[in-house]
């Protein structure tokens, strides 16, 4: 984590040198020296972080470099405030010189402190710790003791194991089947889920004991040594030709040869527990012969890639969570005293990615957008079972959770680094004023008054997130002027507040020039002040409030870094030149018609709504939409009386994969498969088709999810012809009083795995579809705007 902090500061130094090179003068070389020296230190920091658990001197050294990094960032940001456009031009030359001289003196102090850190590293021999020690050698260190405690043996058997009966039956069948070739069973899932427990249950089953001539168990963990593993496997199998001391003198290849020869012709089972790298199994597999005796290998791992790529004959089994009744039984069995467990909060994935980007946590890559990089990072965390997928919506991960153990570990580490402080007024014991006054990020859980937390907070705070508990009254005192004292804020987000909040939003918001993320959702403001135009770095502006339209300042085009713009937006929107804009939700159709959409070259998501008017009968044409070359998701909500023109122009939107239409749609194009060849998700509501649309929708070659909601068709019968909907997996049909008959011909919807129908519908469902399970409701959640 220290490495990440230093890396961020190095990047800031680089940006500062580029942006302010002309003004810095002699200070330029000093800033360059700081950047270069921190880059050199990074090569040692990563190694030092791995060893700090054993050595308090290393912990102190890392703490000092973290503090210096924070202070360097503060100096840069303060200087940048003084160099703001307008202020610089009006500043007399002698004042400019004085400002630079003061900054130069501070940098010289940093130089002295960094040199002192380098001297201490050499003086105390910190760079030579563990030099020459063979990888995997155990030592009497804290880390060694922790590894020793984590190592699980085959002979420590729980007297009673709760749950997993269904999992045991599935995997036991794989272990005992008559397939003669050696094969691998990988059990994967997050830490603490019960992978090792399940493997033990299989290992000690009587049928398993009877089938396999020899069994062995070895625990690997992250820091392993192949030579040591081979010796432990040999001892676990019970081979006694050599003593342990004799085996230690064998070369690795000799150990492999001996193990291979001892197992040839036998039916064996080996459990390799807690594998973190796929290379671990690769380094061992040569020693296990395939004598076509039905031998098996069980691997437990947290990492999906390790599970999937273990062997050419691998069955990867993702371990489920305990059910509610199993969890309660386990709690009772273990008599676990702490009933105040975290419930670790459902996290919106799209918002999480926006926050990562605003914080600077996502590295820049030449050929990928920040969003794509963040998504890759998220997927990797999911693959390592560090993040738990909670809900999927329209084929994509919508929300996630973090295990309470991992959350506690992350919070503890963040506090050590003075990175994060959580102020939970519902749990006063967690509020540590001394920690609040030094941290960089703060999360405030408040049901009444946030002022006390803000008054003692670090003025150099970079992020503040407000949360109101769901059970609270949601009438919270927000003293906005107090927020504006945090001049270096990059992120400010209010979650769960509504228009009953007090406070003056407008005063001083333009002073927060570093803001990248501003979340004012549900605050109920209908007009933003022009001072917001000073926030040149703003990436996210979230203004959405139910039923409240909002007007943006006339010169909103000045916010050139804007990537996400959310709110019921109306009026004259001068956003044509916002070329970095990726998501625009929700814009009034009248306002949208006046935008030169051809300039929004990076727009991926667009939601448009129309508001009821006396004129009525308006026709929405897709001509302005088709000018968006990267559009992936499009949602359009029309009011009663309005209608859509032909969908034919959408053939120009080659990247469109998600389309949601609310309103009268007339007729579908006969060549809809050519118009929308890549469409994966489709929602139709109030489309009022007079002809059965199923024979045309069934031609869509890529359609995976289809939601046909209220009034999608004015008729009594729908027919899915043979071999239609070739890729459809999820289908939901909403309440429609007119529908009576649904025919599905042979071969239609061959991949359908989820079907949702109204529970009190009179629609007769084909027999062969009645056994298809109902998908989770979250799969069809729209989160879309409806003007009521």
C-alpha positions in Angstrom: 0.0 0.0 0.0 2.9 2.4 0.7 4.2 1.6 -2.8 0.8 2.7 -4.2 0.9 6.0 -2.2 4.4 6.8 -3.4 3.6 5.8 -6.9 0.6 8.3 -6.9 2.8 11.1 -5.6 5.4 10.4 -8.3 2.7 10.7 -10.9 1.6 13.9 -9.4 5.1 15.3 -9.5 5.4 14.3 -13.2 2.1 16.0 -14.0 3.1 19.1 -12.1 6.4 19.3 -14.0 4.6 19.1 -17.3 1.8 21.6 -16.4 3.9 24.3 -14.6 7.4 23.9 -16.2 7.5 27.5 -17.4 6.6 29.0 -14.0 8.7 26.8 -11.8 12.1 28.2 -12.8 14.9 27.0 -10.5 12.4 25.0 -8.4 11.9 22.8 -11.5 15.2 20.9 -10.8 14.4 20.4 -7.2 10.9 18.9 -8.1 12.7 16.7 -10.6 15.1 15.5 -7.9 12.1 14.5 -5.7 10.5 12.6 -8.5 13.6 10.7 -9.4 14.5 9.9 -5.8 11.0 8.6 -5.0 11.1 6.4 -8.1 14.4 4.9 -6.9 12.9 4.2 -3.5 10.0 2.4 -5.0 12.3 -0.5 -6.0 12.9 -1.1 -2.3 9.5 -0.3 -0.9 7.7 -3.3 -2.3 10.2 -5.6 -0.8 10.2 -3.8 2.5 6.4 -4.0 2.8 6.6 -7.8 2.6 9.1 -7.9 5.5 7.6 -5.2 7.8 5.6 -7.7 9.9 8.9 -9.0 11.2 10.8 -5.8 11.8 9.7 -2.7 13.6 12.5 -0.7 12.0 11.2 -1.3 8.6 7.7 -0.4 9.7 9.0 2.9 11.1 11.0 3.5 7.8 7.8 2.9 5.7 5.8 5.1 8.0 8.3 8.0 7.5 8.3 7.7 3.7 4.4 7.6 3.8 4.4 10.8 5.8 6.9 12.5 3.5 4.8 11.5 0.5 1.7 13.0 2.0 3.5 16.3 2.8 4.9 16.5 -0.7 1.4 16.2 -2.1 0.2 18.9 0.2 3.0 21.3 -0.9 2.2 20.7 -4.6 -1.5 21.2 -4.1 -0.9 24.4 -2.1 1.4 25.8 -4.8 -1.1 24.9 -7.5 -3.8 26.9 -5.7 -1.5 29.9 -5.9 -0.9 29.3 -9.6 -4.6 29.3 -10.5 -5.5 31.1 -13.7 -6.4 34.7 -13.1 -4.5 34.8 -9.8 -1.2 34.2 -11.4 -1.6 37.0 -14.0 -2.5 39.6 -11.3 0.3 38.5 -9.0 3.3 41.0 -8.9 6.7 39.4 -9.9 8.2 39.9 -6.4 5.3 37.9 -4.8 5.7 35.2 -7.4 9.4 35.0 -6.6 8.6 34.9 -2.9 6.1 32.1 -3.3 8.6 30.0 -5.4 11.3 30.7 -2.9 9.1 29.4 0.0 8.3 26.2 -2.1 12.0 25.7 -2.9 12.9 25.8 0.8 10.2 23.2 1.6 11.6 21.0 -1.1 15.1 21.3 0.3 13.7 20.1 3.6 12.2 17.1 1.8 15.6 16.5 0.2 17.3 16.4 3.6 14.6 14.1 5.1 14.8 11.7 2.1 18.6 11.6 2.2 18.3 10.9 5.9 15.9 8.0 5.2 18.4 6.5 2.7 21.2 6.9 5.3 19.2 5.1 7.9 18.4 2.3 5.6 22.1 1.7 5.0 23.0 2.4 8.7 20.6 -0.2 10.1 21.2 -2.7 7.2 17.5 -2.7 6.3 18.2 -3.5 2.6 20.2 -6.6 3.6 17.5 -8.3 5.7 17.0 -12.0 5.0 19.9 -11.8 2.5 20.9 -15.2 1.3 18.1 -17.1 2.9 16.7 -19.9 0.7 13.1 -19.3 -0.4 10.7 -21.2 1.8 13.1 -21.8 4.7 11.2 -21.4 7.9 12.5 -19.1 10.6 11.6 -18.1 14.1 10.0 -14.9 12.9 6.5 -13.5 13.2 5.8 -14.2 9.5 7.2 -17.7 9.8 5.0 -18.4 12.8 1.9 -17.1 11.0 2.6 -19.3 8.1 3.0 -22.2 10.4 -0.3 -21.5 12.1 -2.1 -21.2 8.7 -0.8 -24.6 7.6 -3.6 -27.1 7.8 -3.0 -30.8 8.3 -5.1 -33.8 7.2 -5.3 -35.3 10.7 -7.0 -32.4 12.4 -10.6 -33.3 11.7 -13.6 -31.3 12.8 -15.9 -33.5 14.9 -19.0 -32.0 13.1 -19.0 -30.2 9.8 -22.0 -28.0 9.0 -23.5 -27.8 5.5 -22.0 -28.7 2.1 -23.9 -32.1 1.9 -24.9 -31.3 -1.7 -21.3 -30.2 -2.5 -19.9 -33.4 -1.0 -22.1 -35.6 -3.1 -21.2 -33.8 -6.3 -17.4 -34.0 -5.7 -17.5 -37.5 -4.2 -19.0 -38.7 -7.5 -16.1 -37.1 -9.3 -13.6 -38.7 -7.0 -15.1 -42.2 -7.2 -16.1 -42.3 -10.9 -14.6 -45.0 -13.1 -12.5 -42.6 -15.3 -9.1 -44.3 -15.3 -7.0 -41.2 -16.2 -5.5 -39.0 -13.4 -7.6 -35.9 -13.0 -7.8 -32.7 -10.9 -10.7 -31.4 -8.9 -10.3 -27.7 -8.0 -12.3 -26.2 -5.2 -12.3 -22.4 -5.3 -13.9 -19.5 -3.4 -13.1 -16.7 -1.0 -11.1 -17.1 2.1 -12.9 -18.5 5.1 -15.7 -20.0 3.0 -14.9 -23.6 3.9 -12.8 -25.0 1.0 -10.3 -26.8 3.3 -13.2 -28.1 5.4 -14.9 -29.5 2.4 -11.6 -31.1 1.2 -11.1 -32.7 4.6 -14.6 -34.1 4.5 -13.9 -35.7 1.2 -10.4 -36.9 2.3 -11.8 -38.8 5.3 -14.8 -40.4 3.6 -14.8 -44.2 4.0 -15.4 -44.8 0.3 -12.4 -42.6 -0.6 -10.2 -44.4 1.9 -11.2 -47.7 0.4 -10.6 -46.7 -3.3 -7.2 -45.1 -3.0 -4.1 -47.1 -2.0 -2.2 -44.0 -0.9 -3.4 -40.6 0.3 -1.4 -37.4 1.0 -2.1 -33.9 2.2 0.1 -30.8 1.8 -0.6 -27.1 2.5 1.1 -24.7 0.1 0.1 -21.0 0.9 1.7 -18.0 -0.9 5.3 -18.4 -0.1 6.2 -22.0 -1.0 9.3 -24.0 -1.8 9.0 -26.9 -4.2 11.8 -28.9 -2.6 10.1 -28.6 0.8 6.7 -29.5 -0.7 8.0 -32.7 -2.3 9.5 -33.8 1.0 6.3 -33.1 2.9 4.2 -35.0 0.3 6.6 -38.0 0.5 6.2 -38.1 4.3 2.5 -37.6 4.1 2.2 -40.6 1.7 4.0 -42.6 4.4 7.0 -43.7 2.3 9.8 -44.7 4.7 12.8 -45.6 2.5 14.6 -42.5 3.6 14.5 -40.3 6.7 13.5 -36.6 6.5 17.2 -35.6 7.0 18.3 -37.8 4.1 15.5 -36.5 1.8 16.8 -32.9 2.5 20.0 -33.8 0.8 18.2 -34.9 -2.4 18.1 -32.6 -5.4 14.6 -31.6 -6.5 14.8 -33.8 -9.5 15.8 -36.8 -7.4 12.8 -36.2 -5.1 10.5 -36.1 -8.1 11.9 -39.3 -9.4 11.6 -41.1 -6.1 8.0 -39.9 -5.6 7.1 -40.9 -9.2 8.6 -44.4 -8.7 6.8 -44.9 -5.4 3.4 -44.0 -6.9 3.6 -45.8 -10.2 1.0 -48.5 -10.6 -1.0 -47.2 -7.5 -4.3 -45.4 -7.2 -3.6 -42.4 -5.1 -5.2 -39.2 -3.8 -3.3 -36.0 -3.0 -4.8 -32.8 -1.6 -2.8 -29.7 -2.3 -4.4 -27.1 0.0 -4.3 -23.2 -0.3 -2.7 -22.8 -3.7 -2.1 -19.1 -4.8 -0.1 -19.5 -8.1 -0.8 -22.0 -10.9 3.0 -22.6 -11.0 2.7 -24.4 -7.7 0.9 -27.4 -9.3 3.0 -27.1 -12.4 6.1 -27.6 -10.4 4.7 -30.7 -8.7 2.6 -32.5 -11.4 5.7 -34.2 -13.0 6.0 -36.3 -9.8 2.5 -37.8 -10.0 2.2 -40.6 -12.6 -0.9 -41.3 -14.7 -1.0 -45.1 -14.4 -4.7 -45.2 -15.4 -5.6 -46.3 -12.0 -8.2 -43.6 -11.4 -5.8 -41.3 -9.3 -7.1 -37.9 -8.2 -5.7 -34.6 -7.1 -7.8 -32.1 -5.1 -6.6 -28.4 -5.2 -8.1 -25.7 -3.0 -7.6 -22.1 -4.0 -9.1 -18.6 -3.7 -8.2 -17.7 -7.3 -10.4 -18.6 -10.2 -7.6 -18.6 -12.7 -5.6 -21.2 -10.7 -8.7 -23.4 -10.4 -9.5 -23.3 -14.1 -6.0 -23.8 -15.5 -4.7 -26.5 -13.1 -4.6 -29.3 -15.6 -5.9 -30.5 -18.9 -8.4 -32.7 -17.1 -9.8 -30.3 -14.4 -13.2 -30.0 -12.8 -13.4 -26.5 -11.3 -16.0 -26.3 -8.5 -17.0 -22.9 -7.1 -17.9 -23.3 -3.5 -21.3 -21.7 -2.5 -22.0 -19.8 0.7 -23.7 -21.5 3.6 -27.5 -21.1 3.5 -29.3 -19.2 6.3 -30.2 -22.3 8.2 -26.7 -23.7 7.9 -25.2 -20.4 9.0 -27.4 -20.3 12.1 -26.6 -23.9 12.9 -22.9 -23.2 12.6 -23.3 -20.2 14.9 -25.0 -22.3 17.5 -22.4 -25.1 17.2 -19.5 -22.8 17.6 -21.2 -20.7 20.3 -19.8 -17.6 18.6 -20.3 -14.8 21.1 -20.1 -11.8 18.8 -23.6 -11.4 17.4 -23.0 -7.9 16.2 -21.6 -9.0 12.8 -21.4 -6.6 9.9 -24.2 -7.0 7.3 -20.6 -4.9 4.9 -22.9 -3.0 2.7 -24.1 -3.5 -0.9 -21.8 -1.6 -3.2 -22.8 -0.2 -6.6 -20.1 -1.4 -9.0 -20.3 1.5 -11.5 -20.1 4.0 -8.7 -17.2 2.1 -7.2 -15.3 2.4 -10.5 -16.0 6.1 -10.7 -14.6 6.6 -7.2 -11.5 4.6 -7.9 -10.8 6.8 -10.9 -11.4 10.0 -9.0 -9.0 8.8 -6.2 -6.3 8.1 -8.8 -6.2 4.4 -7.9 -6.4 3.3 -11.6 -3.1 3.4 -13.5 -3.1 4.9 -16.9 -2.6 2.6 -19.9 -1.9 3.8 -23.4 -4.4 1.6 -25.2 -7.2 1.3 -22.5 -9.6 3.8 -21.0 -9.5 4.3 -17.2 -12.9 2.6 -17.0 -11.7 -0.5 -18.9 -8.6 -0.7 -16.6 -10.8 -0.3 -13.5 -13.1 -3.1 -14.7 -10.1 -5.4 -15.3 -8.9 -4.6 -11.7 -12.4 -5.3 -10.4 -12.6 -8.6 -12.3 -9.2 -9.7 -10.9 -10.4 -9.0 -7.4 -13.5 -11.1 -8.1 -11.3 -13.8 -9.5 -9.3 -13.8 -6.4 -12.5 -14.1 -4.3 -11.6 -10.8 -2.5 -14.8 -9.2 -3.8 -18.2 -11.0 -3.7 -20.7 -10.6 -6.5 -24.1 -9.7 -4.9 -26.4 -8.9 -7.8 -26.3 -9.2 -11.6 -28.4 -7.0 -13.8 -28.8 -7.3 -17.5 -25.9 -9.7 -17.7 -23.5 -7.4 -15.9 -22.3 -7.3 -12.3 -24.4 -4.6 -10.6 -23.5 -4.7 -6.9 -20.9 -6.4 -4.8 -20.0 -7.0 -1.1 -16.8 -7.4 0.8 -16.4 -10.1 3.5 -16.3 -8.6 7.0 -12.9 -10.1 7.7 -11.4 -8.5 4.6 -13.1 -5.2 5.4 -11.7 -5.2 8.9 -8.2 -5.9 7.6 -8.5 -3.2 5.0 -9.7 -0.6 7.6 -6.9 -1.6 10.0 -4.3 -1.2 7.2 -5.7 2.1 6.1 -5.6 3.5 9.6 -1.9 2.4 9.9 -1.2 4.5 6.8 -3.3 7.4 8.0 -5.3 6.9 4.8 -8.9 6.4 6.1 -11.0 7.2 9.1 -14.6 6.0 9.7 -16.7 8.2 11.9 -19.8 6.2 12.8 -22.0 8.2 15.1 -24.1 5.1 15.7 -21.0 3.5 17.3 -19.4 6.3 19.3 -16.6 4.0 20.4 -15.2 4.0 16.8 -14.7 7.8 16.7 -11.1 8.6 17.4 -10.6 12.4 17.2 -6.8 12.1 17.0 -7.1 9.8 14.0 -9.6 12.1 12.3 -7.3 15.0 12.5 -4.5 13.3 10.4 -6.3 11.0 7.9 -6.6 11.7 4.1 -10.0 10.1 3.5 -13.1 10.1 5.8 -16.4 8.2 5.7 -19.1 9.7 8.0 -22.1 7.7 9.0 -24.5 10.1 10.6 -28.2 10.3 11.4 -28.3 13.8 12.9 -25.4 16.1 12.7 -22.1 15.9 10.8 -20.6 19.1 12.0 -18.6 17.7 15.0 -16.8 15.2 12.6 -16.0 18.0 10.1 -14.8 20.5 12.7 -11.9 18.3 13.9 -11.0 16.8 10.5 -7.7 17.2 8.7 -7.8 20.4 6.6 -5.7 18.5 4.0 -8.5 15.9 3.6 -8.8 14.5 0.1 -12.1 12.6 0.2 -15.3 12.9 2.3 -18.1 10.4 1.8 -21.4 10.9 3.8 -23.7 8.0 4.5 -27.1 8.0 6.3 -28.2 4.7 7.7 -31.4 3.4 6.1 -33.3 3.3 9.4 -32.4 6.9 10.2 -34.8 9.7 9.8 -32.7 11.2 7.0 -33.0 14.7 8.3 -29.4 15.5 8.7 -27.7 18.9 9.3 -25.3 19.6 6.4 -23.2 22.6 7.0 -21.9 23.1 3.5 -19.7 26.1 4.3 -17.9 23.9 6.8 -17.2 21.4 4.0 -15.5 24.1 1.9 -12.6 24.5 4.3 -11.2 21.3 2.8 -9.5 23.0 -0.1 -7.8 19.9 -1.5 -10.8 17.6 -1.7 -10.8 15.3 -4.8 -14.0 13.6 -3.8 -17.2 14.8 -2.1 -20.2 12.5 -2.0 -23.5 12.7 -0.2 -25.3 9.4 -0.1 -28.9 9.0 1.3 -29.7 12.7 2.0 -32.8 14.3 0.6 -34.2 17.8 0.0 -35.1 18.3 3.7 -31.4 18.8 4.4 -30.4 22.3 5.5 -27.3 24.3 4.5 -26.2 26.5 1.7 -24.7 24.5 -1.2 -23.7 27.5 -3.3 -21.4 29.3 -1.0 -17.7 28.6 -1.8 -18.1 25.5 -3.9 -15.9 27.0 -6.6 -13.0 27.0 -4.2 -12.8 23.2 -4.3 -10.8 23.2 -7.5 -9.3 19.8 -7.1 -12.7 18.1 -7.0 -13.0 15.1 -9.4 -16.2 13.6 -8.0 -19.2 15.6 -6.7 -22.2 13.5 -5.7 -25.2 15.6 -4.7 -27.8 12.9 -5.4 -31.2 13.4 -3.7 -30.4 16.9 -2.5 -33.3 18.3 -4.5 -31.6 21.4 -6.1 -33.1 22.6 -9.3 -30.4 25.0 -10.4 -26.6 24.9 -10.0 -24.5 28.0 -9.3 -22.1 29.3 -12.0 -19.3 28.9 -9.4 -19.3 25.2 -10.2 -17.6 26.1 -13.5 -14.4 26.6 -11.6 -14.1 22.9 -11.0 -12.0 22.2 -14.0 -11.0 18.7 -13.0 -14.5 17.5 -12.3 -15.1 14.0 -13.8 -18.4 13.0 -12.1 -21.3 15.3 -11.5 -24.3 13.4 -9.9 -27.3 15.6 -9.4 -30.2 13.1 -9.7 -33.2 13.6 -7.5 -36.6 11.9 -8.0 -39.0 14.2 -9.8 -36.8 17.2 -9.8 -35.5 18.7 -13.1 -32.3 20.7 -12.9 -30.7 23.4 -15.1 -27.0 23.5 -15.6 -25.0 26.8 -15.9 -24.9 28.2 -19.4 -21.1 27.6 -19.7 -21.1 24.0 -18.5 -18.9 23.2 -21.5 -16.0 24.6 -19.5 -15.9 21.4 -17.5 -13.8 19.6 -20.1 -12.8 16.7 -17.9 -16.4 15.6 -17.3 -17.0 11.9 -17.9 -20.3 11.2 -16.1 -23.2 13.6 -15.9 -26.4 12.4 -14.0 -29.6 14.3 -13.3 -33.0 15.1 -14.8 -31.4 17.6 -17.1 -33.4 20.3 -18.8 -33.0 23.7 -20.4 -30.2 24.7 -22.9 -27.4 22.1 -22.4 -24.2 23.4 -24.0 -22.3 20.1 -23.7 -21.4 19.6 -27.3 -17.7 20.1 -26.6 -17.5 17.6 -23.7 -15.6 15.1 -25.7 -14.6 13.0 -22.7 -18.3 12.5 -21.6 -19.0 8.8 -21.4 -22.4 8.6 -19.5 -25.3 11.1 -19.8 -28.4 10.3 -17.7 -31.1 11.7 -17.9 -31.6 14.4 -20.5 -34.9 15.9 -21.5 -35.7 15.1 -25.2 -36.2 18.8 -26.0 -32.8 19.6 -24.7 -31.2 16.7 -26.4 -32.6 17.7 -29.8 -30.6 21.0 -29.6 -27.3 19.3 -28.9 -24.8 18.6 -31.6 -24.4 15.0 -30.6 -21.8 14.3 -33.3 -19.1 15.8 -31.1 -19.8 13.5 -28.1 -17.4 10.9 -29.6 -16.8 9.0 -26.4 -20.4 8.7 -25.1 -21.2 5.1 -24.2 -24.4 5.4 -22.1 -27.4 7.7 -22.9 -30.8 8.0 -21.2 -33.4 10.4 -22.6 -36.8 11.2 -21.3 -39.7 13.3 -22.5 -42.0 15.3 -20.2 -45.8 15.5 -20.8 -46.9 18.6 -22.7 -50.2 19.8 -24.0 -49.0 19.6 -27.6 -48.5 15.8 -27.5 -48.1 13.6 -30.5 -44.4 14.2 -30.8 -42.2 11.8 -32.8 -38.8 10.8 -31.5 -36.4 10.2 -34.3 -33.1 8.4 -33.9 -31.1 10.7 -36.2 -29.3 12.4 -33.4 -28.5 9.2 -31.6 -26.8 7.5 -34.6 -24.1 10.1 -34.6 -22.6 8.5 -31.4 -19.9 6.1 -32.7 -19.2 4.4 -29.3 -22.8 4.2 -27.9 -23.3 0.9 -26.1 -26.4 1.5 -23.9 -29.5 3.6 -24.9 -32.6 4.2 -22.9 -35.5 6.4 -24.1 -38.7 7.1 -22.1 -41.6 8.8 -24.0 -44.6 10.3 -22.3 -48.1 9.2 -23.3 -49.1 10.4 -26.8 -45.6 10.5 -28.2 -44.1 7.8 -30.3 -40.9 6.5 -31.8 -40.0 6.8 -35.5 -38.4 3.8 -37.3 -35.5 2.0 -35.6 -33.8 1.7 -39.0 -31.2 4.5 -38.3 -29.8 2.5 -35.4 -28.0 0.3 -37.9 -25.2 2.9 -37.7 -24.7 2.2 -34.0 -22.6 -0.9 -34.4 -21.5 -1.0 -30.7 -25.1 -0.9 -29.4 -25.6 -3.9 -27.1 -28.3 -2.6 -24.7 -31.6 -0.9 -25.8 -34.5 0.1 -23.6 -37.6 1.7 -25.2 -40.6 3.0 -23.2 -43.3 4.2 -25.6 -45.3 3.6 -28.7 -43.0 2.0 -31.3 -45.2 1.4 -34.3 -43.5 -1.4 -36.3 -40.2 -3.2 -35.9 -37.9 -3.3 -39.0 -38.3 -6.5 -41.1 -34.5 -6.7 -41.2 -34.1 -6.1 -37.5 -31.3 -8.7 -37.4 -29.3 -6.5 -39.8 -30.2 -3.3 -38.0 -29.2 -4.5 -34.5 -26.9 -7.5 -35.1 -25.0 -7.0 -31.8 -27.9 -6.3 -29.5 -27.6 -8.4 -26.3 -30.2 -6.8 -24.0 -33.7 -5.4 -25.0 -36.5 -3.9 -22.9 -39.8 -2.9 -24.5 -42.6 -1.3 -22.5 -45.8 0.5 -23.7 -44.6 -0.2 -27.2 -48.2 -1.1 -28.2 -47.3 -3.3 -31.1 -50.4 -4.2 -33.2 -48.7 -7.3 -34.7 -47.0 -10.1 -32.8 -43.4 -8.9 -32.5 -41.9 -12.3 -31.5 -41.2 -13.6 -35.0 -39.0 -10.5 -35.7 -37.4 -10.3 -32.2 -36.5 -14.0 -32.5 -34.3 -13.1 -35.5 -31.9 -11.1 -33.3 -28.7 -13.2 -33.4 -27.0 -11.9 -30.3 -30.0 -11.3 -28.0 -29.4 -12.8 -24.5 -31.8 -10.9 -22.2 -35.4 -9.8 -23.2 -37.9 -8.0 -21.0 -41.3 -7.5 -22.5 -43.2 -5.2 -20.1 -46.7 -3.8 -19.8 -48.6 -3.1 -23.0 -45.8 -4.3 -25.3 -48.3 -5.9 -27.6 -52.1 -5.3 -28.3 -53.0 -8.9 -29.0 -54.0 -12.2 -27.4 -51.4 -14.6 -28.8 -47.7 -14.6 -29.3 -45.7 -17.2 -31.2 -42.0 -18.1 -31.1 -41.2 -19.8 -34.3 -38.8 -22.8 -34.7 -35.1 -22.0 -34.1 -35.9 -18.4 -33.0 -34.0 -16.6 -30.2 -30.9 -18.8 -30.7 -28.9 -17.2 -27.8 -31.7 -16.0 -25.4 -31.0 -17.0 -21.8 -33.3 -14.8 -19.7 -36.9 -13.8 -20.6 -39.3 -11.7 -18.5 -42.9 -11.0 -19.6 -44.6 -8.4 -17.5 -48.3 -8.2 -16.6 -50.5 -7.8 -19.7 -54.2 -8.5 -19.4 -54.7 -9.1 -23.1 -52.3 -12.0 -23.6 -53.9 -15.5 -23.4 -51.9 -17.9 -25.5 -48.1 -18.4 -26.0 -46.9 -20.9 -28.6 -43.3 -22.0 -28.7 -42.3 -24.2 -31.6 -39.7 -26.9 -31.5 -36.1 -25.7 -31.3 -37.0 -22.1 -30.2 -35.1 -20.6 -27.3 -32.7 -23.5 -26.9 -30.5 -21.8 -24.3 -33.3 -20.3 -22.1 -32.3 -20.8 -18.5 -34.5 -18.2 -16.7 -38.1 -17.3 -17.2 -40.1 -14.7 -15.2 -43.9 -14.4 -15.6 -46.6 -12.6 -13.6 -47.7 -14.9 -10.8 -51.4 -14.2 -11.5 -51.3 -14.2 -15.3 -53.9 -15.9 -17.4 -51.4 -16.5 -20.1 -51.0 -20.2 -20.8 -47.3 -21.2 -20.6 -46.0 -24.1 -22.8 -45.4 -27.3 -20.8 -41.8 -27.6 -21.6 -41.1 -24.1 -20.2 -42.8 -24.6 -16.9 -39.8 -26.2 -15.2 -37.4 -23.3 -16.1 -36.5 -21.5 -12.9 -37.4 -17.9 -12.2 -34.3 -15.7 -12.3 -33.4 -13.1 -9.6 -35.5 -9.9 -9.9 -32.2 -8.0 -10.0 -31.5 -9.4 -13.4 -34.2 -7.1 -14.8 -33.8 -4.0 -12.6 -33.7 -1.0 -14.8 -32.8 1.9 -12.4 -34.3 4.1 -15.1 -36.0 7.4 -15.0 -39.8 7.7 -15.1 -41.4 11.2 -15.2 -44.6 10.9 -13.2 
